[in-house]
Amino acid sequence: MYRYLVAVSFLALGFGGAVAADEPTFELTELDCLPLEANAALDATVGGLEGGDEVRLYFRRLNPVGAFYYVGNAAAGDSRYWATFPRPEDREQHQLTDEWWEILQTRDWMEGRDRDWLENYLENREQEAAEYYVAVYDETGEVRGRSKTQLVSVEPDDCNNPLTPRQRGWADNLTVGETSTAQADKEVFHWLCDGIVTRIDTERILHPDEFCRACVVGFGFVPPLASVAGGVVTGAIIEHTPPASERQP
């Protein structure tokens, strides 16, 4: 199911430069696909972490517009981490335009590839693809490093990515972080509400996901999300509450 891709962090922020030996390193599972309207998990091995560091999975659909979102990663021991994606929404794949090509040709995953490859890739995708990467943030909310961005297709059939019981519990109680104020009080762009219970805005404030809650209420059921106090959401299982930042790596 997986092919392993080693991606050593290529970005470090700091005053006066950073010592390469201090940068985090990343080894990610290269996903063959994400299942349409279902959750998938990503495994990663992240080295070089320091006390207070946080590992995040960033994701978005491959669309001419739209910023990244993120979820926190759970530690699995021996520098291993995992996180679950939300469920990709049913969205037709956009085809390549000249304007979009100017943007996409600089993506990490375009290295060694040309426009003909990208046009062929998009033409053979029924569903809008997705991008993802893993990043490490320190306790102040500053990025220490990140992996290269990867491209993954979203497939309606034959995309088997079973979750463990713990991953299923996580996927059913997701906290999604925002990287842009334009994402506030709106759906997670081109991802389903299922399982998304809380959000972290760009001011690093944890709160119930009012958009998804309103959608559920519209179907006649009100989930038991009453308040957020001290990082605890009433009636929901929250295993992680990562700090947010407007700064994206």
PALOTOR-928557 format. One record per residue (C-alpha): residue number from 1; residue in three letters; x, y, z. Coordinates in nm, 4 decimals. Layout:
PALOTOR-928557
resi | resn | c1 | c2 | c3
NUM | ala | X | Y | Z
...
//
This chain:
PALOTOR-928557
resi | resn | c1 | c2 | c3
1 | met | 0.0000 | 0.0000 | 0.0000
2 | tyr | 0.2781 | 0.2397 | 0.0898
3 | arg | 0.6105 | 0.3373 | -0.0607
4 | tyr | 0.8501 | 0.5106 | 0.1728
5 | leu | 0.9911 | 0.8452 | 0.0786
6 | val | 1.2733 | 1.0110 | 0.2669
7 | ala | 1.2436 | 1.3879 | 0.2682
8 | val | 1.4978 | 1.5751 | 0.4758
9 | ser | 1.3699 | 1.9095 | 0.5913
10 | phe | 1.4728 | 2.1862 | 0.3563
11 | leu | 1.3298 | 2.4826 | 0.5424
12 | ala | 1.4497 | 2.6332 | 0.8683
13 | leu | 1.3591 | 2.9729 | 1.0045
14 | gly | 1.5625 | 3.1684 | 1.2561
15 | phe | 1.7787 | 3.4718 | 1.3094
16 | gly | 2.1400 | 3.4450 | 1.1987
17 | gly | 2.0805 | 3.1128 | 1.0217
18 | ala | 2.0239 | 2.7618 | 1.1526
19 | val | 2.2655 | 2.4769 | 1.2119
20 | ala | 2.1755 | 2.1950 | 0.9738
21 | ala | 2.2319 | 1.9291 | 1.2392
22 | asp | 1.9580 | 2.0880 | 1.4508
23 | glu | 1.6927 | 2.0717 | 1.1811
24 | pro | 1.4225 | 1.8049 | 1.2041
25 | thr | 1.4335 | 1.5188 | 0.9554
26 | phe | 1.1327 | 1.3523 | 0.7980
27 | glu | 1.0489 | 1.0108 | 0.6597
28 | leu | 0.6893 | 0.9930 | 0.5335
29 | thr | 0.4752 | 0.7181 | 0.3923
30 | glu | 0.3992 | 0.8137 | 0.0345
31 | leu | 0.0275 | 0.7471 | 0.0063
32 | asp | -0.1030 | 0.5818 | -0.3096
33 | cys | -0.4394 | 0.7556 | -0.2640
34 | leu | -0.6928 | 0.9007 | -0.0232
35 | pro | -1.0341 | 0.7282 | -0.0195
36 | leu | -1.3247 | 0.9461 | -0.1287
37 | glu | -1.5537 | 1.0389 | 0.1639
38 | ala | -1.3475 | 0.8277 | 0.4051
39 | asn | -1.0576 | 0.8896 | 0.6413
40 | ala | -0.6974 | 0.7900 | 0.5818
41 | ala | -0.3911 | 0.7938 | 0.8063
42 | leu | -0.0376 | 0.9098 | 0.7386
43 | asp | 0.2645 | 0.7645 | 0.9184
44 | ala | 0.5836 | 0.9639 | 0.9606
45 | thr | 0.9191 | 0.9267 | 1.1328
46 | val | 1.0419 | 1.2644 | 1.2537
47 | gly | 1.3913 | 1.3045 | 1.3976
48 | gly | 1.5699 | 1.5890 | 1.5703
49 | leu | 1.2809 | 1.7032 | 1.7892
50 | glu | 1.3328 | 1.9135 | 2.0988
51 | gly | 1.1231 | 1.9527 | 2.4120
52 | gly | 0.7970 | 2.1310 | 2.3406
53 | asp | 0.8038 | 2.0606 | 1.9667
54 | glu | 0.4782 | 1.9771 | 1.7904
55 | val | 0.4361 | 1.7672 | 1.4760
56 | arg | 0.1594 | 1.8702 | 1.2363
57 | leu | 0.0110 | 1.7270 | 0.9176
58 | tyr | -0.0816 | 1.9987 | 0.6658
59 | phe | -0.3301 | 1.9230 | 0.3891
60 | arg | -0.5473 | 2.0793 | 0.1193
61 | arg | -0.7204 | 1.9782 | -0.2025
62 | leu | -0.5471 | 2.0563 | -0.5318
63 | asn | -0.7532 | 2.3579 | -0.6317
64 | pro | -0.6635 | 2.6971 | -0.7872
65 | val | -0.7647 | 2.8572 | -0.4565
66 | gly | -0.7482 | 2.7494 | -0.0944
67 | ala | -0.4914 | 2.7555 | 0.1857
68 | phe | -0.3605 | 2.4635 | 0.3872
69 | tyr | -0.5234 | 2.3344 | 0.7049
70 | tyr | -0.3525 | 2.1152 | 0.9633
71 | val | -0.4137 | 1.8506 | 1.2257
72 | gly | -0.1864 | 1.7430 | 1.5091
73 | asn | 0.0084 | 1.4161 | 1.5017
74 | ala | -0.0063 | 1.1456 | 1.7662
75 | ala | 0.3200 | 0.9979 | 1.8956
76 | ala | 0.3694 | 0.6259 | 1.8411
77 | gly | 0.7154 | 0.5871 | 1.9997
78 | asp | 1.0662 | 0.5645 | 1.8507
79 | ser | 1.0257 | 0.8989 | 1.6675
80 | arg | 0.7163 | 0.7682 | 1.4879
81 | tyr | 0.3999 | 0.9765 | 1.4471
82 | trp | 0.0668 | 0.9447 | 1.2727
83 | ala | -0.2279 | 1.1667 | 1.1862
84 | thr | -0.5619 | 1.1218 | 1.0137
85 | phe | -0.6939 | 1.3274 | 0.7242
86 | pro | -1.0547 | 1.4489 | 0.7197
87 | arg | -1.2803 | 1.2868 | 0.4621
88 | pro | -1.2325 | 1.4234 | 0.1075
89 | glu | -1.5497 | 1.5683 | -0.0399
90 | asp | -1.6789 | 1.4678 | -0.3835
91 | arg | -1.5197 | 1.7312 | -0.6102
92 | glu | -1.4443 | 1.7152 | -0.9827
93 | gln | -1.0792 | 1.7680 | -1.0692
94 | his | -0.9946 | 2.1020 | -1.2325
95 | gln | -0.7994 | 2.0846 | -1.5548
96 | leu | -0.4775 | 2.2749 | -1.6090
97 | thr | -0.4839 | 2.6363 | -1.7289
98 | asp | -0.1892 | 2.8620 | -1.8104
99 | glu | -0.2480 | 3.0634 | -1.4947
100 | trp | -0.2639 | 2.7528 | -1.2785
101 | trp | 0.0463 | 2.6084 | -1.4431
102 | glu | 0.2448 | 2.9140 | -1.3341
103 | ile | 0.1545 | 2.8267 | -0.9757
104 | leu | 0.1823 | 2.4481 | -0.9793
105 | gln | 0.5118 | 2.4186 | -1.1652
106 | thr | 0.6948 | 2.5349 | -0.8507
107 | arg | 0.5500 | 2.2623 | -0.6269
108 | asp | 0.7922 | 2.0171 | -0.4648
109 | trp | 0.6213 | 1.7213 | -0.6290
110 | met | 0.6802 | 1.8725 | -0.9762
111 | glu | 1.0564 | 1.8201 | -0.9453
112 | gly | 1.1736 | 1.6295 | -1.2544
113 | arg | 0.8326 | 1.6551 | -1.4195
114 | asp | 0.6951 | 1.8780 | -1.6938
115 | arg | 0.3638 | 2.0276 | -1.8012
116 | asp | 0.2741 | 1.7277 | -2.0168
117 | trp | 0.3034 | 1.5019 | -1.7104
118 | leu | 0.0797 | 1.7288 | -1.5035
119 | glu | -0.1828 | 1.7657 | -1.7754
120 | asn | -0.1957 | 1.3888 | -1.8161
121 | tyr | -0.2189 | 1.3389 | -1.4396
122 | leu | -0.5108 | 1.5793 | -1.4035
123 | glu | -0.6945 | 1.4489 | -1.7098
124 | asn | -0.6871 | 1.0994 | -1.5623
125 | arg | -0.8292 | 1.2060 | -1.2259
126 | glu | -1.2037 | 1.2079 | -1.1708
127 | gln | -1.1657 | 1.3536 | -0.8216
128 | glu | -0.9764 | 1.6623 | -0.7110
129 | ala | -0.6347 | 1.5493 | -0.5832
130 | ala | -0.4771 | 1.6645 | -0.2558
131 | glu | -0.1430 | 1.7887 | -0.1217
132 | tyr | 0.0151 | 1.7218 | 0.2165
133 | tyr | 0.3327 | 1.7706 | 0.4161
134 | val | 0.4501 | 1.7369 | 0.7758
135 | ala | 0.6002 | 2.0247 | 0.9742
136 | val | 0.7531 | 2.0734 | 1.3173
137 | tyr | 0.6722 | 2.3777 | 1.5311
138 | asp | 0.8408 | 2.4797 | 1.8530
139 | glu | 0.6606 | 2.5718 | 2.1736
140 | thr | 0.6380 | 2.9393 | 2.0666
141 | gly | 0.4550 | 2.8535 | 1.7441
142 | glu | 0.7575 | 2.9059 | 1.5157
143 | val | 0.8228 | 2.6549 | 1.2389
144 | arg | 1.1477 | 2.4596 | 1.2798
145 | gly | 1.1281 | 2.2554 | 0.9612
146 | arg | 0.9033 | 2.0725 | 0.7188
147 | ser | 0.9016 | 1.7889 | 0.4710
148 | lys | 0.8523 | 1.8347 | 0.1006
149 | thr | 0.4931 | 1.8657 | -0.0194
150 | gln | 0.3505 | 1.5480 | -0.1694
151 | leu | 0.0690 | 1.5011 | -0.4219
152 | val | -0.1906 | 1.2276 | -0.3703
153 | ser | -0.4965 | 1.1298 | -0.5717
154 | val | -0.8445 | 1.0911 | -0.4237
155 | glu | -1.0055 | 0.7695 | -0.5435
156 | pro | -1.3728 | 0.6671 | -0.5194
157 | asp | -1.2889 | 0.2971 | -0.5510
158 | asp | -1.0060 | 0.0593 | -0.4660
159 | cys | -0.8333 | 0.2832 | -0.2136
160 | asn | -0.7925 | 0.0670 | 0.0934
161 | asn | -0.6444 | 0.2525 | 0.3895
162 | pro | -0.7880 | 0.0872 | 0.7034
163 | leu | -0.7520 | 0.2723 | 1.0325
164 | thr | -0.6608 | 0.1220 | 1.3675
165 | pro | -0.9186 | 0.1601 | 1.6474
166 | arg | -0.7202 | 0.4489 | 1.7943
167 | gln | -0.6942 | 0.6194 | 1.4560
168 | arg | -1.0693 | 0.5755 | 1.4046
169 | gly | -1.1365 | 0.7413 | 1.7398
170 | trp | -0.9065 | 1.0279 | 1.6408
171 | ala | -1.0704 | 1.0635 | 1.2970
172 | asp | -1.4140 | 1.0860 | 1.4593
173 | asn | -1.2986 | 1.3705 | 1.6879
174 | leu | -1.0768 | 1.5901 | 1.4729
175 | thr | -0.9403 | 1.9294 | 1.5673
176 | val | -0.8540 | 2.1198 | 1.2490
177 | gly | -0.6171 | 2.4161 | 1.2557
178 | glu | -0.6582 | 2.7168 | 1.0297
179 | thr | -0.3760 | 2.9039 | 0.8553
180 | ser | -0.5785 | 3.1950 | 0.7146
181 | thr | -0.8446 | 3.4223 | 0.8599
182 | ala | -1.0473 | 3.3558 | 0.5428
183 | gln | -1.1040 | 2.9994 | 0.6704
184 | ala | -1.2874 | 3.1123 | 0.9850
185 | asp | -1.6534 | 3.0103 | 1.0275
186 | lys | -1.6523 | 2.8217 | 0.6984
187 | glu | -1.6332 | 2.4610 | 0.5875
188 | val | -1.2949 | 2.2942 | 0.5631
189 | phe | -1.2608 | 2.3664 | 0.1921
190 | his | -1.3580 | 2.0563 | -0.0098
191 | trp | -1.3489 | 1.8200 | 0.2913
192 | leu | -1.6537 | 1.6750 | 0.4652
193 | cys | -1.7695 | 1.7817 | 0.8106
194 | asp | -1.7884 | 1.4224 | 0.9324
195 | gly | -1.5648 | 1.3833 | 1.2374
196 | ile | -1.4595 | 1.7500 | 1.2604
197 | val | -1.5668 | 1.8739 | 1.6020
198 | thr | -1.3298 | 2.1587 | 1.6896
199 | arg | -1.1157 | 2.4185 | 1.5172
200 | ile | -0.8114 | 2.6257 | 1.6109
201 | asp | -0.8151 | 2.9720 | 1.4586
202 | thr | -0.5185 | 3.1890 | 1.3629
203 | glu | -0.5277 | 3.3516 | 1.7081
204 | arg | -0.4501 | 3.0086 | 1.8595
205 | ile | -0.7975 | 2.9802 | 2.0127
206 | leu | -0.9683 | 2.6422 | 2.0326
207 | his | -1.3444 | 2.6445 | 1.9718
208 | pro | -1.6247 | 2.4188 | 1.8449
209 | asp | -1.6570 | 2.3966 | 1.4690
210 | glu | -1.9754 | 2.6015 | 1.4368
211 | phe | -2.0077 | 2.5482 | 1.0606
212 | cys | -2.0124 | 2.1692 | 1.0819
213 | arg | -2.2285 | 2.1840 | 1.3938
214 | ala | -2.4840 | 2.3947 | 1.2050
215 | cys | -2.4916 | 2.1398 | 0.9229
216 | val | -2.5621 | 1.8573 | 1.1662
217 | val | -2.8303 | 2.0621 | 1.3439
218 | gly | -2.9970 | 2.1109 | 1.0063
219 | phe | -3.0520 | 1.7360 | 0.9915
220 | gly | -3.2272 | 1.7378 | 1.3268
221 | phe | -2.9481 | 1.6304 | 1.5615
222 | val | -2.7526 | 1.8591 | 1.7907
223 | pro | -2.4150 | 1.7164 | 1.8980
224 | pro | -2.3301 | 1.7739 | 2.2649
225 | leu | -2.0777 | 2.0550 | 2.2143
226 | ala | -2.1633 | 2.3143 | 2.4737
227 | ser | -1.8517 | 2.5085 | 2.5567
228 | val | -1.4773 | 2.5301 | 2.5433
229 | ala | -1.2995 | 2.6084 | 2.8680
230 | gly | -0.9339 | 2.5560 | 2.9383
231 | gly | -0.8909 | 2.3596 | 2.6145
232 | val | -1.1592 | 2.1016 | 2.6988
233 | val | -1.4596 | 2.0659 | 2.4694
234 | thr | -1.7748 | 1.9489 | 2.6454
235 | gly | -1.9146 | 1.6273 | 2.5039
236 | ala | -1.6311 | 1.5561 | 2.2624
237 | ile | -1.3194 | 1.3439 | 2.2841
238 | ile | -1.0198 | 1.5640 | 2.2110
239 | glu | -0.6809 | 1.3961 | 2.2210
240 | his | -0.4782 | 1.6895 | 2.0936
241 | thr | -0.4991 | 2.0678 | 2.1043
242 | pro | -0.2073 | 2.1978 | 1.8943
243 | pro | -0.1349 | 2.5706 | 1.8886
244 | ala | -0.2049 | 2.7501 | 1.5631
245 | ser | -0.0051 | 3.0042 | 1.3688
246 | glu | -0.0751 | 3.2294 | 1.0756
247 | arg | 0.2765 | 3.1567 | 0.9508
248 | gln | 0.2922 | 2.8652 | 0.7115
249 | pro | 0.6207 | 2.7004 | 0.6207
//
